[in-house]
Amino acid sequence: MKVLIVEDEPTLRKLEKRYLERNKFQVDEASTGKEALGMIEISHYDCILLDLNLPEKDGIQVAKELRERQNDVPIVMVTARSQMYDKLKGFDSGADDYITKPFDMKELLARVKAVIKRSSIEKNDILKLANMRIYPERNIVEKDDEEISLSNKEMGVLEYLLRNRGVIVSAEELLEHVWDSNVDMFSDTVKTHIKTLRKKIDPRKKNIKTVRGKGYIIK
């Protein structure tokens, strides 16, 4: 899972980054709203921790721009203010949750996990590929009236490719989003899991395509 922290206070930003990384998240960081929007254009994030008070573009503007672009990434708005009107402004702009400074890091982690899980459920409990129905929450693929069990990582790879249907996904991107931060980025683990996944559900390689030198794609 990959999180973007958008926070202009460097000390707090580093604390949040270290805590999330200890809890197996990949973390990028930005100090301004403009910088964050640029990063979001080129990278996929599972959650954004978005400070309300930012230079150049504040959190409200950033959230509004993302929703106008049809980007539904879960947003947890972070602010030092506690007034109700600020919370309402945050939700009106498209934020999914809200946390007020100062906060406990355990609470922050719980909120991040909650919005990611809620977003995943809302996107669809059932995914489809050719003659298969995929149930990510159960690690099950139904194919020709047969139930095929996948490992957590196999399902993670399959779900990520399906969520990015039509886009070439590199092995590095799969490592960032399916594995934890301790994985060896130079290992063959993605290649191995693609091989076992194909053996189970796509032995003729009709659905999960390899793009030589670039990655994998489901069209």
ZINORTA-V900839 format. One record per pair of residues at least 24 apart in sequence whose ideal C-beta (glycine too) atoms are under 6 Angstrom apart, sorted by the first residue. I is the first residue (numbers start at 1). J is the second residue. If there is no record, write none. Layout:
I;J / I;J
This chain:
1;25 / 1;46 / 2;26 / 2;45 / 2;46 / 2;176 / 2;177 / 3;27 / 3;47 / 4;28 / 4;45 / 4;48 / 5;29 / 5;49 / 6;30 / 6;36 / 6;50 / 6;51 / 7;51 / 8;54 / 8;55 / 19;105 / 21;181 / 23;109 / 24;180 / 24;181 / 26;176 / 26;181 / 32;56 / 33;57 / 33;62 / 36;62 / 45;73 / 46;116 / 47;74 / 47;112 / 47;115 / 47;116 / 48;73 / 48;75 / 49;76 / 49;78 / 50;75 / 50;77 / 51;78 / 52;77 / 52;79 / 60;89 / 60;93 / 63;93 / 63;94 / 63;95 / 64;93 / 67;94 / 74;115 / 74;116 / 74;119 / 76;111 / 76;115 / 127;162 / 129;207 / 130;207 / 141;201 / 148;200 / 148;201 / 153;193 / 154;193 / 154;197 / 157;193 / 161;218 / 162;218 / 165;218 / 166;219 / 168;211 / 168;214 / 168;215 / 168;217 / 169;215 / 169;216 / 170;215 / 171;215
